[in-house]
């Protein structure tokens, strides 16, 4: 299919382009920018007047809930939500049921997710069998089956000898390891940041040192092994300082934060708002401000949705008993735009955190607009305002701290491999 996108404002963070122009698409790829190729006759012309044309978003943390948790969400519902949010590539953690610790499970997931008109899915393989932290998985076989990296998701790995062996093995073969830094013993039974809100509400707390102690341990093991490690969901100013020092030292590390921690703090828990029950917990205003600055200066490489659809009943329990997680696929773009407006950051710089930067970490050929690159694109109206309501969210999970709030920025078209997989004529 040949598509001509005309009159759009093209923003490509990878090349720092931000200028009006046209795109010409054929055979699933971008064949030209601005200049119409000889003999090009489009099957479809998209008038992008008043819209921004950018690479499709790359989300590094989206739970699709299959296999095993179909009662929370289905692959179809969450991938549809991703397309509505302009996400053309995403990675999913291995904490399914059963966990992604066998090549057959990975191949089944990729087969179910594969389609020429769907978001690209890049699974993370389990680092240890059954995510139990005792025996390493066959990383080579999982990599051959399609895993782009290896992770424990939120499951603890308390045995540092096992972690050392895992990082050594991964370093030998060049496999990236993704770890969420949280000391399981210090975080045990905690549900909120160890601060004034947890004290006032009487909630079991998780201190900041649960993150920094885990970070220090992993960073030392990176020094020992040379393994490439991506830190998932940094939540504190102190943790960010350690990341900054590690990068200055030249360690092969990267990190991300979630849209929730970028905008919210412990005070948003209010009076036990279970939609703010997250892992890691929302921390202090000082921490939130430090994360915003760290994302701006590049210490934090990527911004993720940390999408985790949760059943309504599981969120209507008391805060301590409520299931952790928030839906975020459709909020990744507008919350990135909100951060850019708040801190007066150029759009190309802000959008790099959800396009080219995560694509580089994943090692995939996405997140850019150039001749020959895949035609994975997102078109959105930067001025359209909409309200976050359960009906507006296409994900099966309606659990988000941003319910009832207004967002600015709405996706009108999502293209994957040159096919229009989402179109909203109202945007």
C-alpha positions in Angstrom: 0.0 0.0 0.0 1.3 3.5 -0.9 0.5 6.3 1.4 1.2 10.0 1.1 1.1 12.0 4.4 1.0 15.7 3.6 1.0 19.1 5.3 2.2 17.6 8.7 4.7 18.9 11.1 7.3 16.1 11.1 9.2 15.6 14.3 12.0 13.0 14.3 13.9 13.1 17.6 16.6 10.8 16.2 17.7 13.4 13.7 16.4 16.5 15.6 14.1 17.4 12.8 11.1 19.6 13.6 9.8 21.1 10.3 6.8 20.9 8.0 7.0 18.2 5.3 5.5 15.3 3.5 6.1 11.5 3.9 5.9 8.9 1.1 5.3 5.3 2.2 5.5 2.1 0.1 6.0 -1.6 0.9 5.9 -0.9 4.6 8.7 1.6 4.6 9.3 5.3 4.3 10.6 5.7 0.8 11.1 9.5 0.8 10.8 12.7 2.9 9.6 15.9 1.2 10.4 14.9 -2.4 7.8 12.7 -4.2 9.6 9.7 -5.8 9.3 9.3 -9.5 6.2 7.4 -10.5 4.7 7.4 -7.0 0.9 7.2 -7.0 -0.6 6.8 -3.5 -3.5 4.6 -2.7 -4.3 6.9 0.2 -3.5 10.5 1.1 -3.6 11.6 4.7 -4.0 15.3 5.3 -2.0 16.0 8.5 -2.7 19.7 8.5 -2.6 20.9 12.2 -1.1 17.6 13.3 2.3 16.3 14.3 3.8 13.3 12.5 6.3 11.4 14.6 7.8 8.0 15.0 5.5 5.5 16.7 5.9 5.4 20.4 8.1 2.7 21.9 6.9 1.5 25.3 9.4 -0.6 27.3 6.9 -1.7 30.0 3.5 -3.0 29.2 1.8 -6.0 30.8 -0.4 -7.7 28.2 -1.7 -10.2 30.8 -1.4 -13.2 28.6 -0.9 -16.0 29.1 -2.6 -16.7 32.4 -4.3 -13.5 33.4 -7.0 -13.1 30.7 -9.6 -12.2 33.3 -7.6 -8.9 33.8 -7.1 -8.2 30.1 -6.6 -9.9 26.8 -3.9 -9.6 24.2 -6.4 -8.1 21.8 -7.7 -5.5 24.2 -4.3 -4.2 25.3 -2.8 -4.2 21.8 -5.8 -2.2 20.6 -5.2 0.2 23.5 -1.6 0.5 22.4 -2.6 1.5 18.8 -5.0 4.1 20.1 -2.2 5.5 22.2 0.1 5.7 19.2 2.4 2.9 20.4 3.9 0.9 17.6 6.4 -1.2 19.5 6.3 -2.5 23.1 8.1 -4.9 25.4 6.3 -7.0 27.9 7.7 -8.4 31.2 7.9 -12.1 31.8 5.6 -12.3 34.8 2.8 -14.1 33.1 1.3 -17.4 34.2 3.3 -19.4 33.5 6.3 -17.0 33.3 8.1 -16.6 30.0 10.9 -19.1 31.0 10.5 -21.6 28.1 11.1 -21.0 24.4 7.7 -22.5 23.5 5.9 -19.9 25.7 7.7 -17.0 24.0 7.0 -18.4 20.6 3.3 -18.8 21.4 3.1 -15.2 22.7 4.9 -13.9 19.6 2.7 -15.9 17.3 -0.5 -14.6 19.1 0.8 -11.1 18.9 2.0 -11.2 15.3 0.1 -9.6 12.6 0.8 -7.2 9.8 -1.7 -4.7 11.3 -0.7 -4.8 15.0 1.7 -3.2 17.4 5.1 -5.0 17.4 5.7 -7.0 20.6 9.2 -7.7 22.0 9.0 -10.1 25.0 11.4 -10.1 27.9 12.5 -13.5 29.0 12.6 -14.7 32.6 16.0 -14.4 34.2 15.4 -17.4 36.5 13.1 -20.4 36.2 9.6 -19.6 37.3 11.0 -16.2 38.4 11.9 -17.9 41.7 15.4 -16.6 41.8 17.0 -20.0 42.2 18.0 -21.4 38.8 18.9 -19.6 35.7 16.9 -20.0 32.5 18.3 -21.1 29.2 18.9 -17.5 28.0 20.4 -18.6 24.7 17.3 -20.5 23.7 14.9 -17.8 24.9 16.9 -15.2 22.9 16.6 -17.4 19.8 12.9 -17.6 20.5 12.6 -13.8 20.4 13.4 -12.4 23.8 15.2 -9.1 23.6 16.4 -9.0 27.2 16.0 -10.9 30.5 14.2 -9.7 33.6 12.8 -10.7 37.0 9.9 -8.2 36.5 8.8 -7.4 40.1 9.9 -10.8 41.5 12.7 -10.6 44.0 16.1 -12.1 43.4 17.6 -12.1 46.9 20.5 -14.5 46.3 23.4 -12.3 45.1 25.4 -15.3 44.0 22.6 -16.2 41.6 22.5 -12.6 40.4 26.3 -12.6 39.9 26.1 -15.8 37.8 23.2 -14.4 35.8 25.1 -11.2 35.0 28.2 -13.1 34.2 26.4 -15.4 31.8 24.5 -12.5 30.2 27.7 -10.5 29.7 29.4 -13.5 28.0 26.8 -13.5 25.3 25.9 -9.9 25.2 22.4 -10.3 26.6 20.9 -7.2 28.3 19.5 -7.7 31.8 16.6 -5.5 33.1 16.3 -5.2 36.8 14.0 -3.3 39.1 16.1 -2.2 42.1 14.2 -2.8 45.3 15.6 -4.7 48.3 12.9 -7.3 49.0 13.6 -7.4 52.7 13.4 -3.6 53.2 10.3 -3.4 51.0 8.5 -6.4 52.7 4.8 -5.7 53.3 5.3 -2.0 52.4 2.8 -0.3 50.2 3.7 3.4 50.4 6.8 5.7 50.5 8.3 6.1 54.0 7.2 9.7 54.5 4.6 11.9 56.0 1.6 10.5 54.0 2.3 6.9 55.1 2.7 8.0 58.7 -0.5 10.0 58.6 -2.5 7.2 57.0 -0.9 4.4 59.0 0.4 2.6 55.9 3.3 0.1 56.0 6.2 2.0 54.4 9.0 1.3 51.9 12.1 3.4 52.6 14.2 5.0 49.8 17.1 2.9 50.9 15.3 -0.2 49.6 16.1 1.2 46.2 19.5 2.6 46.8 20.8 -0.5 48.6 19.6 -2.7 45.7 21.2 -0.2 43.2 24.5 -0.2 44.9 24.6 -4.0 44.9 23.7 -4.3 41.2 26.1 -1.5 40.2 29.0 -3.4 42.0 28.1 -6.6 40.1 28.1 -4.6 36.9 31.6 -3.5 37.7 32.6 -7.1 38.3 31.0 -8.6 35.2 30.7 -5.9 32.6 27.0 -6.9 32.0 24.7 -4.4 30.3 21.9 -3.6 32.8 18.8 -1.5 32.4 17.3 -0.3 35.6 13.5 -0.3 35.5 11.3 2.3 37.3 13.8 4.4 39.3 11.7 6.3 41.8 13.9 8.4 44.0 16.4 11.3 43.9 19.0 9.3 45.8 18.6 6.4 43.3 19.0 8.8 40.4 22.2 10.1 41.9 23.7 6.6 41.9 22.6 6.1 38.3 24.2 9.5 37.4 27.5 8.5 39.0 27.5 5.1 37.4 27.1 6.6 34.0 29.9 9.1 34.7 32.0 6.1 35.5 31.3 4.6 32.1 29.3 1.6 33.3 27.0 0.0 30.6 23.8 1.0 32.3 20.5 2.8 31.4 17.3 3.4 33.2 13.6 4.5 32.9 10.8 5.9 35.0 7.1 5.6 34.7 4.6 8.3 33.7 3.1 8.0 37.2 6.3 8.8 39.0 7.0 11.6 36.5 3.9 13.5 37.5 2.7 12.2 40.9 4.0 12.0 44.5 3.0 10.4 47.8 0.5 13.2 48.3 -1.7 12.0 45.4 -2.6 9.0 47.5 -5.0 11.4 49.2 -7.3 9.3 51.4 -6.3 5.8 50.3 -6.7 6.2 46.5 -5.9 2.6 45.5 -5.2 3.7 41.9 -2.0 5.2 43.4 -1.0 1.8 44.8 2.1 1.2 42.6 5.4 -0.6 42.6 7.7 1.1 43.4 5.6 3.5 45.6 5.0 7.2 44.7 7.7 9.1 46.6 8.2 12.6 47.9 7.7 15.9 45.9 11.5 16.3 46.0 11.9 12.9 44.4 9.3 13.7 41.7 11.0 17.0 40.9 14.4 15.2 40.7 13.0 12.6 38.3 11.6 15.4 36.0 15.0 17.0 36.0 16.8 13.7 35.4 14.5 12.9 32.4 15.3 16.3 31.0 19.0 16.2 31.3 19.2 12.6 30.0 20.3 10.8 33.1 17.0 9.0 32.7 17.0 7.4 29.3 13.3 6.6 28.7 9.8 7.2 29.9 7.4 4.2 30.1 3.7 3.6 30.7 4.3 0.8 33.2 1.0 -0.4 32.0 -0.6 -3.0 34.4 -4.4 -3.5 33.9 -6.1 -4.5 37.1 -9.6 -5.8 37.8 -11.9 -3.2 39.3 -12.6 -5.4 42.3 -8.9 -5.7 43.1 -8.7 -1.9 43.3 -11.8 -1.5 45.4 -10.1 -3.2 48.4 -8.4 -1.3 51.2 -5.2 0.4 50.1 -2.9 -2.2 51.7 -4.8 -5.1 50.1 -5.4 -3.5 46.7 -3.5 -4.9 43.8 -0.6 -2.7 42.6 -0.5 -1.3 39.1 -2.0 1.3 36.8 -3.2 1.4 33.2 -1.1 3.7 31.0 -0.9 2.8 27.3 -3.2 5.6 26.2 -1.6 8.1 28.6 2.0 7.8 27.6 1.9 10.4 24.8 -0.3 13.1 26.5 1.7 12.8 29.8 4.9 13.2 27.9 3.5 16.3 26.2 2.4 17.6 29.6 5.9 17.2 31.0 7.3 19.1 28.0 4.9 22.0 28.4 5.5 22.2 32.1 9.3 22.4 31.8 9.3 24.2 28.4 11.2 21.4 26.7 11.4 21.3 22.9 9.1 18.6 21.6 11.8 16.7 19.7 13.8 16.4 22.9 10.7 15.3 25.0 9.5 12.8 22.4 12.9 11.2 22.1 12.3 9.7 25.6 9.4 7.6 24.2 10.7 6.9 20.7 14.4 6.8 19.7 15.9 6.3 23.2 13.8 3.3 24.2 14.3 1.8 20.7 18.0 2.1 21.1 17.8 0.3 24.5 15.7 -2.4 23.0 18.0 -2.7 20.0 15.3 -2.5 17.4 15.0 -0.5 14.2 12.2 1.8 15.3 11.8 5.3 16.7 13.0 7.2 13.7 11.7 8.8 10.5 14.2 8.3 7.6 14.2 6.9 4.1 14.3 3.1 4.3 13.1 2.9 8.0 9.9 1.0 8.9 6.7 3.1 8.4 5.8 2.9 12.1 4.3 6.3 12.7 2.0 8.2 15.0 0.0 11.3 14.0 -1.6 13.4 16.7 -3.4 16.6 17.3 -1.3 18.5 19.9 -4.2 20.8 20.8 -7.1 18.4 21.2 -8.3 18.1 24.8 -9.9 15.0 26.2 -11.0 13.6 29.5 -9.6 10.4 31.1 -12.8 8.4 31.7 -13.3 4.6 31.8 -15.2 4.9 28.6 -12.4 6.8 26.9 -9.8 4.1 27.8 -9.8 1.2 25.4 -7.7 -0.9 27.7 -9.6 -3.5 29.7 -8.0 -1.9 32.8 -9.5 1.4 33.8 -7.3 1.8 36.8 -5.3 5.0 36.6 -4.5 7.8 39.0 -5.4 10.2 36.2 -9.1 9.4 36.0 -11.2 12.5 35.7 -8.4 14.7 34.5 -8.1 16.5 31.2 -5.3 15.6 28.8 -4.1 17.6 25.8 -2.9 15.7 22.7 -4.9 13.0 20.9 -3.7 10.4 18.4 -5.5 10.5 15.0 -3.6 7.8 13.1 -1.2 5.0 14.0 0.7 3.2 11.3 2.7 -0.1 11.6 4.6 -1.4 8.7 2.9 1.0 6.4 -0.6 -0.1 7.4 -3.1 2.2 9.1 -4.0 0.2 12.2 -5.8 3.1 14.0 -7.7 6.1 12.7 -9.7 8.6 14.6 -11.3 11.1 12.3 -12.3 13.4 15.2 -8.7 13.9 16.3 
